[in-house]
């Protein structure tokens, strides 16, 4: 694969992983999560977990790393949703 394609993939992974931080920080700052859908985020966490498994099966560290970090952020949001409802 060409270097430019790898860079594009890396930028996509960083962007989609870090996009969860503003939501996470907002919930922590406001201690309020009533606007967050538990079902949607649980489904998303399941899908991201499956992407991690897929990354392991194809031995792709970028897929594993990006989705593992994303999964941590989403699980944190789910935990805060359960705590602050």
N, CA and C atoms as an extended XYZ file, in Angstrom:
255
Properties=species:S:1:pos:R:3:atomname:S:1:resname:S:1:resid:I:1 pbc="F F F"
N         0.846       -1.168        0.000 N   UNK     1
C         0.000        0.000        0.000 CA  UNK     1
C         0.899        1.241        0.000 C   UNK     1
N         0.475        2.268       -0.691 N   UNK     2
C         1.306        3.467       -0.784 CA  UNK     2
C         1.292        4.255        0.525 C   UNK     2
N         2.331        5.038        0.692 N   UNK     3
C         2.476        5.844        1.905 CA  UNK     3
C         1.299        6.791        2.079 C   UNK     3
N         0.837        7.413        0.999 N   UNK     4
C        -0.273        8.376        1.105 CA  UNK     4
C        -1.566        7.687        1.553 C   UNK     4
N        -1.768        6.451        1.143 N   UNK     5
C        -2.952        5.704        1.572 CA  UNK     5
C        -2.845        5.392        3.057 C   UNK     5
N        -1.663        5.022        3.519 N   UNK     6
C        -1.441        4.749        4.942 CA  UNK     6
C        -1.665        6.002        5.777 C   UNK     6
N        -1.194        7.144        5.300 N   UNK     7
C        -1.388        8.409        6.020 CA  UNK     7
C        -2.870        8.750        6.084 C   UNK     7
N        -3.573        8.556        4.988 N   UNK     8
C        -5.011        8.811        4.965 CA  UNK     8
C        -5.724        7.935        5.987 C   UNK     8
N        -5.381        6.661        6.034 N   UNK     9
C        -5.972        5.746        7.006 CA  UNK     9
C        -5.654        6.150        8.437 C   UNK     9
N        -4.418        6.572        8.671 N   UNK    10
C        -4.023        7.007       10.014 CA  UNK    10
C        -4.790        8.259       10.431 C   UNK    10
N        -4.941        9.205        9.516 N   UNK    11
C        -5.706       10.421        9.829 CA  UNK    11
C        -7.169       10.093       10.117 C   UNK    11
N        -7.738        9.176        9.353 N   UNK    12
C        -9.124        8.757        9.597 CA  UNK    12
C        -9.248        8.105       10.966 C   UNK    12
N        -8.307        7.240       11.313 N   UNK    13
C        -8.344        6.558       12.607 CA  UNK    13
C        -8.221        7.539       13.763 C   UNK    13
N        -7.296        8.482       13.659 N   UNK    14
C        -7.106        9.469       14.730 CA  UNK    14
C        -8.348       10.344       14.869 C   UNK    14
N        -8.894       10.778       13.752 N   UNK    15
C       -10.073       11.651       13.787 CA  UNK    15
C       -11.277       10.953       14.406 C   UNK    15
N       -11.570        9.733       13.956 N   UNK    16
C       -12.752        9.047       14.471 CA  UNK    16
C       -12.561        8.560       15.907 C   UNK    16
N       -11.326        8.390       16.317 N   UNK    17
C       -11.066        8.001       17.707 CA  UNK    17
C       -11.188        9.205       18.633 C   UNK    17
N       -10.562       10.297       18.269 N   UNK    18
C       -10.547       11.478       19.139 CA  UNK    18
C       -11.870       12.242       19.149 C   UNK    18
N       -12.750       11.966       18.199 N   UNK    19
C       -14.022       12.693       18.150 CA  UNK    19
C       -14.884       12.425       19.383 C   UNK    19
N       -14.596       11.370       20.131 N   UNK    20
C       -15.382       11.046       21.325 CA  UNK    20
C       -14.962       11.867       22.543 C   UNK    20
N       -13.793       12.457       22.504 N   UNK    21
C       -13.309       13.197       23.676 CA  UNK    21
C       -14.178       14.394       24.053 C   UNK    21
N       -14.636       15.229       23.107 N   UNK    22
C       -15.506       16.342       23.524 CA  UNK    22
C       -16.769       15.879       24.254 C   UNK    22
N       -17.375       14.793       23.786 N   UNK    23
C       -18.571       14.268       24.454 CA  UNK    23
C       -18.245       13.782       25.856 C   UNK    23
N       -17.138       13.063       25.969 N   UNK    24
C       -16.700       12.545       27.260 CA  UNK    24
C       -16.422       13.687       28.236 C   UNK    24
N       -15.689       14.697       27.785 N   UNK    25
C       -15.369       15.840       28.647 CA  UNK    25
C       -16.619       16.610       29.047 C   UNK    25
N       -17.582       16.747       28.111 N   UNK    26
C       -18.828       17.458       28.414 CA  UNK    26
C       -19.611       16.746       29.515 C   UNK    26
N       -19.703       15.432       29.423 N   UNK    27
C       -20.428       14.673       30.447 CA  UNK    27
C       -19.726       14.804       31.795 C   UNK    27
N       -18.423       14.698       31.799 N   UNK    28
C       -17.666       14.827       33.051 CA  UNK    28
C       -17.843       16.218       33.645 C   UNK    28
N       -17.741       17.248       32.807 N   UNK    29
C       -17.840       18.633       33.272 CA  UNK    29
C       -19.233       18.950       33.821 C   UNK    29
N       -20.265       18.511       33.108 N   UNK    30
C       -21.638       18.852       33.487 CA  UNK    30
C       -22.284       17.831       34.418 C   UNK    30
N       -21.693       16.662       34.547 N   UNK    31
C       -22.248       15.580       35.369 CA  UNK    31
C       -23.707       15.316       35.010 C   UNK    31
N       -23.937       15.235       33.699 N   UNK    32
C       -25.287       15.056       33.193 CA  UNK    32
C       -25.194       14.337       31.844 C   UNK    32
N       -25.974       13.281       31.681 N   UNK    33
C       -25.907       12.499       30.449 CA  UNK    33
C       -27.286       12.077       29.953 C   UNK    33
N       -28.313       12.840       30.301 N   UNK    34
C       -29.666       12.433       29.897 CA  UNK    34
C       -29.851       12.479       28.382 C   UNK    34
N       -29.072       13.268       27.683 N   UNK    35
C       -29.193       13.363       26.229 CA  UNK    35
C       -28.468       12.263       25.479 C   UNK    35
N       -27.803       11.387       26.192 N   UNK    36
C       -27.048       10.304       25.574 CA  UNK    36
C       -27.931        9.060       25.508 C   UNK    36
N       -27.980        8.433       24.352 N   UNK    37
C       -28.783        7.217       24.193 CA  UNK    37
C       -27.974        6.006       24.650 C   UNK    37
N       -28.480        5.328       25.665 N   UNK    38
C       -27.825        4.130       26.178 CA  UNK    38
C       -27.823        3.027       25.115 C   UNK    38
N       -28.949        2.809       24.460 N   UNK    39
C       -29.055        1.742       23.462 CA  UNK    39
C       -28.127        1.993       22.271 C   UNK    39
N       -28.096        3.228       21.790 N   UNK    40
C       -27.242        3.548       20.648 CA  UNK    40
C       -25.773        3.357       20.986 C   UNK    40
N       -25.362        3.846       22.135 N   UNK    41
C       -23.953        3.723       22.507 CA  UNK    41
C       -23.569        2.294       22.849 C   UNK    41
N       -24.502        1.515       23.392 N   UNK    42
C       -24.229        0.098       23.644 CA  UNK    42
C       -24.068       -0.649       22.320 C   UNK    42
N       -24.915       -0.343       21.345 N   UNK    43
C       -24.791       -0.960       20.025 CA  UNK    43
C       -23.481       -0.548       19.360 C   UNK    43
N       -23.128        0.717       19.487 N   UNK    44
C       -21.875        1.203       18.922 CA  UNK    44
C       -20.681        0.515       19.579 C   UNK    44
N       -20.726        0.358       20.891 N   UNK    45
C       -19.644       -0.331       21.602 CA  UNK    45
C       -19.514       -1.768       21.109 C   UNK    45
N       -20.627       -2.410       20.880 N   UNK    46
C       -20.600       -3.786       20.354 CA  UNK    46
C       -19.946       -3.839       18.974 C   UNK    46
N       -20.312       -2.909       18.122 N   UNK    47
C       -19.730       -2.849       16.784 CA  UNK    47
C       -18.239       -2.556       16.809 C   UNK    47
N       -17.832       -1.635       17.658 N   UNK    48
C       -16.414       -1.301       17.773 CA  UNK    48
C       -15.635       -2.485       18.338 C   UNK    48
N       -16.233       -3.204       19.285 N   UNK    49
C       -15.595       -4.419       19.801 CA  UNK    49
C       -15.374       -5.419       18.667 C   UNK    49
N       -16.373       -5.575       17.809 N   UNK    50
C       -16.234       -6.490       16.681 CA  UNK    50
C       -15.142       -6.033       15.714 C   UNK    50
N       -14.991       -4.718       15.536 N   UNK    51
C       -13.889       -4.206       14.723 CA  UNK    51
C       -12.550       -4.576       15.357 C   UNK    51
N       -12.462       -4.534       16.678 N   UNK    52
C       -11.228       -4.949       17.368 CA  UNK    52
C       -10.933       -6.417       17.097 C   UNK    52
N       -11.948       -7.251       17.194 N   UNK    53
C       -11.782       -8.677       16.918 CA  UNK    53
C       -11.340       -8.878       15.476 C   UNK    53
N       -11.962       -8.175       14.566 N   UNK    54
C       -11.579       -8.247       13.153 CA  UNK    54
C       -10.113       -7.840       12.973 C   UNK    54
N        -9.705       -6.767       13.643 N   UNK    55
C        -8.312       -6.335       13.565 CA  UNK    55
C        -7.349       -7.408       14.048 C   UNK    55
N        -7.729       -8.096       15.115 N   UNK    56
C        -6.902       -9.201       15.623 CA  UNK    56
C        -6.834      -10.324       14.589 C   UNK    56
N        -7.965      -10.670       14.008 N   UNK    57
C        -8.010      -11.770       13.039 CA  UNK    57
C        -7.193      -11.489       11.783 C   UNK    57
N        -7.136      -10.231       11.358 N   UNK    58
C        -6.343       -9.903       10.171 CA  UNK    58
C        -4.963       -9.366       10.553 C   UNK    58
N        -4.680       -9.339       11.858 N   UNK    59
C        -3.382       -8.881       12.378 CA  UNK    59
C        -3.043       -7.459       11.918 C   UNK    59
N        -4.009       -6.569       12.053 N   UNK    60
C        -3.817       -5.174       11.664 CA  UNK    60
C        -3.764       -4.299       12.909 C   UNK    60
N        -2.547       -3.918       13.288 N   UNK    61
C        -2.387       -3.107       14.496 CA  UNK    61
C        -3.087       -1.752       14.417 C   UNK    61
N        -3.114       -1.082       13.263 N   UNK    62
C        -3.863        0.188       13.207 CA  UNK    62
C        -5.353       -0.010       13.495 C   UNK    62
N        -5.945       -1.068       12.955 N   UNK    63
C        -7.372       -1.344       13.198 CA  UNK    63
C        -7.583       -1.674       14.674 C   UNK    63
N        -6.705       -2.486       15.234 N   UNK    64
C        -6.817       -2.867       16.643 CA  UNK    64
C        -6.686       -1.643       17.541 C   UNK    64
N        -5.630       -0.863       17.333 N   UNK    65
C        -5.345        0.283       18.210 CA  UNK    65
C        -6.450        1.334       18.152 C   UNK    65
N        -6.830        1.716       16.943 N   UNK    66
C        -7.852        2.763       16.802 CA  UNK    66
C        -9.161        2.329       17.444 C   UNK    66
N        -9.564        1.102       17.208 N   UNK    67
C       -10.837        0.640       17.748 CA  UNK    67
C       -10.769        0.335       19.235 C   UNK    67
N        -9.617       -0.094       19.728 N   UNK    68
C        -9.483       -0.334       21.172 CA  UNK    68
C        -9.605        0.978       21.946 C   UNK    68
N        -8.957        2.025       21.463 N   UNK    69
C        -9.055        3.327       22.134 CA  UNK    69
C       -10.475        3.871       22.029 C   UNK    69
N       -11.064        3.758       20.848 N   UNK    70
C       -12.450        4.192       20.669 CA  UNK    70
C       -13.377        3.435       21.616 C   UNK    70
N       -13.170        2.136       21.746 N   UNK    71
C       -13.995        1.333       22.648 CA  UNK    71
C       -13.856        1.813       24.088 C   UNK    71
N       -12.648        2.146       24.504 N   UNK    72
C       -12.454        2.669       25.865 CA  UNK    72
C       -13.241        3.960       26.081 C   UNK    72
N       -13.187        4.851       25.105 N   UNK    73
C       -13.923        6.114       25.223 CA  UNK    73
C       -15.426        5.868       25.285 C   UNK    73
N       -15.937        4.990       24.426 N   UNK    74
C       -17.373        4.715       24.407 CA  UNK    74
C       -17.812        4.022       25.693 C   UNK    74
N       -16.998        3.102       26.192 N   UNK    75
C       -17.332        2.455       27.461 CA  UNK    75
C       -17.329        3.458       28.609 C   UNK    75
N       -16.416        4.421       28.563 N   UNK    76
C       -16.411        5.474       29.584 CA  UNK    76
C       -17.691        6.300       29.496 C   UNK    76
N       -18.115        6.623       28.281 N   UNK    77
C       -19.365        7.367       28.095 CA  UNK    77
C       -20.546        6.547       28.611 C   UNK    77
N       -20.553        5.250       28.326 N   UNK    78
C       -21.632        4.390       28.830 CA  UNK    78
C       -21.622        4.339       30.367 C   UNK    78
N       -20.456        4.242       30.945 N   UNK    79
C       -20.368        4.240       32.414 CA  UNK    79
C       -20.888        5.538       33.001 C   UNK    79
N       -20.535        6.650       32.378 N   UNK    80
C       -21.019        7.947       32.850 CA  UNK    80
C       -22.527        8.093       32.632 C   UNK    80
N       -23.029        7.516       31.547 N   UNK    81
C       -24.474        7.529       31.300 CA  UNK    81
C       -25.195        6.778       32.419 C   UNK    81
N       -24.660        5.643       32.794 N   UNK    82
C       -25.281        4.877       33.886 CA  UNK    82
C       -25.186        5.622       35.222 C   UNK    82
N       -24.125        6.366       35.412 N   UNK    83
C       -23.944        7.094       36.666 CA  UNK    83
C       -24.769        8.379       36.720 C   UNK    83
N       -24.731        9.147       35.645 N   UNK    84
C       -25.391       10.457       35.637 CA  UNK    84
C       -26.721       10.474       34.892 C   UNK    84
N       -27.070        9.347       34.265 N   UNK    85
C       -28.337        9.142       33.594 CA  UNK    85
C       -28.794       10.164       32.665 C   UNK    85
